[in-house]
Amino acid sequence: MTSTQETRDAEALMPEAVIDDDMIASMQAKVGVDLRIDHSVNNEEATRIAVTKFAGGIGDINTLWTDPARGIASDYGAPVAPPSFVIGCFSGIQFGWPGLGSFHCSTQANFHKPVYWGDKITASCKYEGFTGPKPSNFAGKTVTDHFLNTYVNQHGEVVAEITWQVMNFERASARSRSTGEAKKPDLVLPHPWTAEEIERVEQRVLSEKPRGEIPRYWEDVEVGDALDSLTKGPIGLTDEVAFIAGGGTPIPRLKAHAASLMDYDAHPAWTFRDPVLGSAEPIYAVHYNQAAANAMGVAFQYDVGFQRQCWQTQLLTHWIGDAGWIIDCDAQYRGFVYLSDVVELGGEVVEKLVLDSGEYAVKVKTFARNQRGGDVMPGHATLALPTREGASPVALRARS
């Protein structure tokens, strides 16, 4: 057997550790710390190109975000970015628990102000502590981290706050428990689509349009109304690359050659050795490299948590139209969205209400179902809608 063949037959290996008292004490000492995030900031200014790349990277076709004339004509009064653009400035950070694997498992977002083209966004991230350890069916023991991201513009205004949680797990246990995952009869990876099935999916994707300039008035909405659907997939490698190029992740930023090796030399836990190419790769490669995903205890490459969050936000902005506003939204990431999967997002109105602020709003419940019928992202949102009398939610938040 040649050395090349030996390399190809090898498995990717990542550092493996178990949760012990010393590890817990070390992390307890970090609770409340404002983390250094310079290496994970992707955008600091909402330039035309930055906003356009981000919108393209999440697959958002609403020209409100890319056509300055649309922005000027809207209640925003100027070219504007999608609310989730802050995730393209800074999303998350790889932090603590050396030797454990991790999955982003849930997010809660609050949007306060629009981000306009030209705005300068300063992000910060606070480690708010962890819960656990507790036993897990997936992997021996787990602990869940809690983080708070705050985004401030050049005027000192908080434009958004995002709290997010990461489940950390013992990799060795996860790998031993997931070896048979790909052999389950209902989980064939990649998914074996027929040409006709793919054509139907892509026709559905092309038919889904944002509401845009047509106001969705609060008076016209009823409890039980369905949200307009939004479809993603079949998800491919370029979808993941586009999300990276748009600034969505990674944690930390991807680098090449000496620049990456210097980082990996200083932070060995950030990397693993690709068994086929022999290259040093970032742990983030689990989203596009099968060997990395397998080393993490997962059968196939899978999507990014914040990427999924951007899909939910897009679902909401498509439905509310240009004059509506997402006050808050939350989502849980259940199971994996594998490359080759198709995900249909939707939801329904569960409550109409008038907020203490006097704004007219609806509460909605959202879902994201894959082709196997699983809801991979249940969530909720509070949406402010325009009324036929009075200023729109966007006009109330627009910069004067």
C-alpha positions as CSV (number, residue, x, y, z in Angstrom):
1,M,0.0,0.0,0.0
2,T,1.4,3.4,-0.9
3,S,1.8,6.2,1.5
4,T,-0.9,8.1,-0.4
5,Q,-3.3,5.3,0.0
6,E,-2.5,5.0,3.7
7,T,-3.3,8.7,4.0
8,R,-6.6,8.3,2.2
9,D,-7.6,5.4,4.4
10,A,-6.9,7.3,7.6
11,E,-9.5,9.1,9.5
12,A,-9.4,12.8,10.4
13,L,-8.6,13.2,14.1
14,M,-9.6,16.1,16.3
15,P,-8.5,16.7,19.9
16,E,-10.7,14.7,22.3
17,A,-11.3,15.4,26.0
18,V,-13.8,14.6,28.7
19,I,-15.6,17.1,30.9
20,D,-13.9,17.1,34.3
21,D,-13.7,19.3,37.4
22,D,-10.6,21.3,36.2
23,M,-12.3,22.1,32.9
24,I,-15.5,23.3,34.7
25,A,-13.5,25.4,37.1
26,S,-11.5,27.0,34.3
27,M,-14.7,28.0,32.5
28,Q,-16.4,29.3,35.6
29,A,-13.6,31.7,36.0
30,K,-14.4,33.2,32.6
31,V,-18.1,34.0,33.2
32,G,-18.9,37.6,32.5
33,V,-15.8,38.2,30.4
34,D,-16.0,40.5,27.3
35,L,-14.3,38.3,24.7
36,R,-11.6,39.3,22.2
37,I,-13.3,38.9,18.9
38,D,-11.0,40.8,16.4
39,H,-10.1,37.5,14.6
40,S,-13.8,36.7,14.0
41,V,-15.1,40.1,12.8
42,N,-15.9,40.0,9.1
43,N,-17.5,43.4,8.3
44,E,-17.2,46.6,10.1
45,E,-18.9,48.8,7.6
46,A,-22.2,48.3,5.7
47,T,-20.7,49.2,2.3
48,R,-22.7,48.5,-0.9
49,I,-20.6,45.5,-1.7
50,A,-20.6,44.1,1.8
51,V,-24.4,44.3,2.0
52,T,-24.8,42.8,-1.5
53,K,-22.5,39.9,-0.8
54,F,-24.2,39.2,2.5
55,A,-27.7,39.2,0.9
56,G,-26.4,36.9,-1.9
57,G,-24.7,34.7,0.7
58,I,-28.0,33.9,2.4
59,G,-29.9,33.7,-0.8
60,D,-32.1,36.7,-0.2
61,I,-33.4,38.1,-3.5
62,N,-35.2,41.2,-2.0
63,T,-33.9,44.1,-4.0
64,L,-34.6,46.4,-1.1
65,W,-31.2,45.4,0.2
66,T,-29.3,45.8,-3.1
67,D,-31.0,48.6,-5.1
68,P,-30.4,52.1,-3.6
69,A,-33.4,53.5,-5.4
70,R,-35.7,51.0,-3.7
71,G,-34.2,52.0,-0.3
72,I,-34.6,55.7,-0.9
73,A,-38.3,55.2,-2.1
74,S,-39.1,53.1,1.0
75,D,-40.0,54.2,4.5
76,Y,-36.3,53.7,5.4
77,G,-35.5,56.7,3.2
78,A,-32.1,55.5,2.2
79,P,-30.3,52.3,1.1
80,V,-30.5,49.7,3.8
81,A,-29.2,46.3,4.8
82,P,-31.3,43.3,5.9
83,P,-31.7,43.0,9.7
84,S,-29.5,39.9,9.8
85,F,-26.6,41.8,8.3
86,V,-25.2,42.2,11.8
87,I,-24.5,38.4,11.7
88,G,-22.2,39.2,8.7
89,C,-20.3,41.6,10.9
90,F,-19.8,39.2,13.7
91,S,-21.6,36.0,14.4
92,G,-19.8,33.8,16.9
93,I,-16.5,32.7,18.4
94,Q,-14.7,29.5,19.1
95,F,-14.2,29.7,22.8
96,G,-13.1,27.4,25.7
97,W,-13.7,23.7,26.4
98,P,-10.5,22.5,24.6
99,G,-10.9,19.0,23.1
100,L,-14.7,19.1,23.1
101,G,-16.9,19.2,20.0
102,S,-19.6,21.9,19.7
103,F,-22.8,22.7,18.0
104,H,-24.6,26.0,17.9
105,C,-28.0,25.0,19.2
106,S,-30.3,28.1,19.5
107,T,-30.5,31.9,19.0
108,Q,-32.6,34.8,20.1
109,A,-32.4,38.1,18.2
110,N,-33.7,41.6,19.0
111,F,-33.6,44.2,16.2
112,H,-33.7,47.8,17.4
113,K,-32.6,50.1,14.5
114,P,-32.0,49.7,10.8
115,V,-28.5,49.3,9.5
116,Y,-28.0,51.7,6.6
117,W,-25.4,51.6,3.8
118,G,-22.3,53.3,5.2
119,D,-23.0,52.6,8.8
120,K,-20.0,51.4,10.9
121,I,-20.9,48.6,13.2
122,T,-19.0,47.7,16.3
123,A,-19.7,44.3,17.7
124,S,-19.0,42.9,21.2
125,C,-19.5,39.4,22.7
126,K,-19.9,38.6,26.4
127,Y,-19.6,35.1,27.8
128,E,-22.6,34.8,30.1
129,G,-21.7,31.4,31.5
130,F,-22.8,27.8,31.0
131,T,-25.4,25.2,32.1
132,G,-24.5,21.6,32.9
133,P,-22.8,19.3,32.7
134,K,-25.7,16.9,32.0
135,P,-25.9,13.4,30.4
136,S,-26.7,13.2,26.7
137,N,-28.0,10.4,24.4
138,F,-25.7,11.9,21.7
139,A,-22.5,12.1,23.6
140,G,-21.6,11.2,27.2
141,K,-21.9,14.6,28.9
142,T,-22.7,18.0,27.5
143,V,-22.4,21.6,28.7
144,T,-24.2,24.6,27.1
145,D,-22.6,28.0,26.7
146,H,-24.5,31.3,26.7
147,F,-23.3,34.3,24.8
148,L,-24.5,37.9,24.2
149,N,-23.6,39.8,21.1
150,T,-24.3,43.5,21.0
151,Y,-24.0,45.6,17.8
152,V,-23.6,49.4,18.0
153,N,-23.5,51.9,15.1
154,Q,-21.3,55.0,14.7
155,H,-23.9,57.1,16.5
156,G,-23.7,54.9,19.6
157,E,-27.1,53.3,19.0
158,V,-27.6,49.7,19.7
159,V,-29.0,48.3,16.4
160,A,-29.3,44.7,17.5
161,E,-28.6,42.2,20.3
162,I,-28.3,38.5,19.8
163,T,-28.1,35.9,22.5
164,W,-27.0,32.4,21.4
165,Q,-26.2,29.0,22.9
166,V,-23.6,26.4,22.0
167,M,-23.8,22.8,23.2
168,N,-20.3,21.3,23.9
169,F,-19.9,17.5,23.9
170,E,-17.3,14.8,24.3
171,R,-16.2,14.0,20.7
172,A,-15.1,10.4,21.3
173,S,-18.5,9.4,22.8
174,A,-20.3,11.2,19.9
175,R,-18.3,9.4,17.3
176,S,-18.8,6.0,18.9
177,R,-22.6,6.6,19.1
178,S,-23.0,7.9,15.5
179,T,-21.1,5.3,13.6
180,G,-24.4,3.7,12.3
181,E,-26.1,7.0,11.6
182,A,-25.6,6.9,7.8
183,K,-26.9,3.3,7.7
184,K,-30.4,4.2,9.0
185,P,-32.9,3.3,6.3
186,D,-34.5,6.8,6.3
187,L,-31.2,8.7,6.1
188,V,-29.3,8.2,2.9
189,L,-26.6,10.8,2.4
190,P,-26.3,12.6,0.1
191,H,-30.0,12.5,-0.5
192,P,-30.8,10.5,-3.7
193,W,-32.9,13.1,-5.6
194,T,-34.3,12.3,-9.0
195,A,-34.0,14.9,-11.8
196,E,-37.7,15.4,-11.7
197,E,-37.7,16.0,-8.0
198,I,-34.9,18.6,-8.2
199,E,-36.8,20.4,-11.0
200,R,-39.9,20.7,-8.9
201,V,-37.9,22.0,-5.9
202,E,-36.1,24.6,-8.0
203,Q,-39.3,25.7,-9.7
204,R,-40.7,26.3,-6.2
205,V,-37.7,28.2,-5.2
206,L,-38.0,30.5,-8.3
207,S,-41.7,31.1,-7.6
208,E,-41.2,32.4,-4.0
209,K,-41.0,36.2,-4.1
210,P,-40.8,38.8,-1.3
211,R,-43.9,40.9,-0.6
212,G,-41.8,44.0,-1.2
213,E,-43.4,47.3,-1.6
214,I,-47.0,46.1,-1.1
215,P,-47.8,46.8,2.6
216,R,-49.1,43.9,4.7
217,Y,-51.5,45.8,6.9
218,W,-52.2,44.6,10.4
219,E,-55.9,45.0,9.9
220,D,-55.8,42.4,7.1
221,V,-54.0,39.7,9.1
222,E,-55.9,37.0,11.1
223,V,-54.8,34.4,13.6
224,G,-54.1,31.2,11.7
225,D,-52.9,32.9,8.6
226,A,-50.0,31.1,7.0
227,L,-46.7,32.7,6.2
228,D,-45.5,32.6,2.6
229,S,-43.1,29.7,2.2
230,L,-39.4,30.0,1.6
231,T,-37.4,27.0,0.2
232,K,-33.7,26.3,0.5
233,G,-31.9,23.6,-1.4
234,P,-30.8,21.1,-2.5
235,I,-28.1,22.7,-0.4
236,G,-24.7,22.5,-2.0
237,L,-21.1,23.3,-1.3
238,T,-21.3,26.7,-3.0
239,D,-24.2,27.7,-0.7
240,E,-21.7,27.2,2.2
241,V,-18.9,29.1,0.4
242,A,-21.3,32.0,-0.4
243,F,-22.3,32.3,3.3
244,I,-18.6,32.5,4.2
245,A,-17.9,35.0,1.5
246,G,-20.8,37.1,2.7
247,G,-19.2,37.3,6.2
248,G,-21.6,34.9,7.9
249,T,-18.8,33.0,9.6
250,P,-16.3,31.4,10.3
251,I,-14.9,31.5,13.8
252,P,-12.2,32.6,13.3
253,R,-11.9,34.0,9.8
254,L,-10.5,31.6,7.2
255,K,-6.9,32.1,6.1
256,A,-4.4,30.4,3.8
257,H,-0.8,29.1,3.8
258,A,1.5,30.7,6.4
259,A,-1.3,32.9,7.8
260,S,-3.4,29.9,8.7
261,L,-0.4,27.8,9.9
262,M,0.7,30.5,12.3
263,D,-2.8,30.6,13.8
264,Y,-2.9,26.8,14.1
265,D,0.5,26.7,15.7
266,A,-0.7,29.2,18.3
267,H,-4.1,27.5,18.7
268,P,-3.9,23.8,17.9
269,A,-7.5,23.2,18.9
270,W,-8.6,25.2,15.9
271,T,-7.4,22.7,13.4
272,F,-7.2,19.0,12.2
273,R,-5.3,17.2,9.5
274,D,-7.2,16.3,6.4
275,P,-6.6,12.5,5.8
276,V,-6.8,12.8,2.0
277,L,-5.0,16.0,1.2
278,G,-2.6,16.1,4.1
279,S,-3.5,19.8,4.7
280,A,-4.2,21.5,8.0
281,E,-7.8,22.5,8.0
282,P,-10.0,24.5,10.3
283,I,-12.5,22.7,12.5
284,Y,-15.1,25.0,10.7
285,A,-14.6,22.7,7.7
286,V,-17.2,20.3,9.2
287,H,-19.6,22.4,7.0
288,Y,-18.0,21.4,3.7
289,N,-15.5,18.6,4.4
290,Q,-16.9,15.1,5.1
291,A,-13.8,13.9,6.9
292,A,-14.1,16.8,9.3
293,A,-17.8,16.2,9.9
294,N,-17.1,12.5,10.6
295,A,-14.4,13.4,13.1
296,M,-17.0,15.6,14.8
297,G,-19.3,12.6,15.1
298,V,-21.6,13.6,12.2
299,A,-22.3,11.4,9.2
300,F,-22.1,14.2,6.5
301,Q,-21.3,17.9,6.0
302,Y,-24.0,20.2,7.5
303,D,-25.1,23.8,7.6
304,V,-24.2,26.6,10.0
305,G,-26.5,27.6,12.9
306,F,-26.3,31.3,12.1
307,Q,-26.9,30.5,8.5
308,R,-30.2,28.8,9.4
309,Q,-31.0,31.9,11.6
310,C,-30.6,34.1,8.5
311,W,-33.1,31.9,6.6
312,Q,-35.7,32.4,9.4
313,T,-35.1,36.2,9.2
314,Q,-35.5,36.1,5.4
315,L,-38.7,34.2,5.8
316,L,-40.0,37.0,8.0
317,T,-38.9,39.9,5.9
318,H,-40.4,38.3,2.8
319,W,-43.8,38.0,4.6
320,I,-44.0,41.4,6.3
321,G,-43.0,43.5,3.3
322,D,-40.7,46.5,3.2
323,A,-42.8,48.6,5.7
324,G,-42.9,45.9,8.5
325,W,-40.3,45.3,11.2
326,I,-38.9,42.2,13.0
327,I,-38.9,43.1,16.7
328,D,-37.5,39.8,17.8
329,C,-37.2,36.2,16.7
330,D,-35.8,33.0,18.1
331,A,-35.0,29.6,16.8
332,Q,-33.8,26.2,18.0
333,Y,-31.5,24.1,15.7
334,R,-32.7,20.6,15.9
335,G,-30.8,17.9,14.1
336,F,-28.6,18.6,11.1
337,V,-29.3,20.1,7.7
338,Y,-27.0,18.1,5.5
339,L,-25.6,19.2,2.2
340,S,-28.1,17.9,-0.4
341,D,-31.1,18.5,1.9
342,V,-34.1,20.6,1.0
343,V,-35.6,22.8,3.7
344,E,-39.0,24.5,3.4
345,L,-39.6,27.3,5.9
346,G,-43.0,28.6,6.9
347,G,-45.2,29.4,9.8
348,E,-48.5,30.9,11.0
349,V,-49.9,33.8,12.9
350,V,-50.7,32.8,16.5
351,E,-51.7,36.1,18.1
352,K,-52.6,39.7,17.2
353,L,-51.8,42.4,19.7
354,V,-51.1,46.0,20.4
355,L,-47.8,46.5,22.2
356,D,-47.2,48.7,25.2
357,S,-45.4,51.1,22.8
358,G,-48.7,51.4,20.8
359,E,-47.4,49.5,17.8
360,Y,-49.6,46.9,16.1
361,A,-47.9,43.5,16.0
362,V,-48.4,39.8,15.4
363,K,-46.7,36.9,17.0
364,V,-45.9,34.0,14.7
365,K,-44.7,30.4,15.1
366,T,-42.2,29.3,12.4
367,F,-40.8,26.0,11.2
368,A,-38.2,24.6,8.8
369,R,-39.0,21.1,7.5
370,N,-36.6,19.0,5.6
371,Q,-37.5,16.4,2.9
372,R,-37.7,13.7,5.7
373,G,-40.4,15.7,7.5
374,G,-38.3,16.8,10.4
375,D,-38.6,20.3,11.8
376,V,-35.0,21.3,12.0
377,M,-35.7,24.9,13.2
378,P,-38.8,25.6,15.2
379,G,-39.0,29.2,16.2
380,H,-41.1,32.3,17.0
381,A,-41.1,36.0,16.2
382,T,-42.8,39.3,17.1
383,L,-43.5,41.4,14.0
384,A,-44.6,45.0,13.9
385,L,-46.9,45.7,10.9
386,P,-48.1,48.9,9.3
387,T,-51.7,50.1,9.7
388,R,-53.8,52.1,7.3
389,E,-53.5,55.0,9.7
390,G,-50.3,56.3,11.3
391,A,-46.6,55.8,10.6
392,S,-45.2,52.4,9.6
393,P,-42.9,50.5,12.0
394,V,-40.0,51.2,9.6
395,A,-40.8,55.0,9.5
396,L,-40.8,55.0,13.3
397,R,-37.3,53.6,13.3
398,A,-35.9,55.4,10.3
399,R,-33.0,57.8,10.7
400,S,-34.1,61.4,10.4
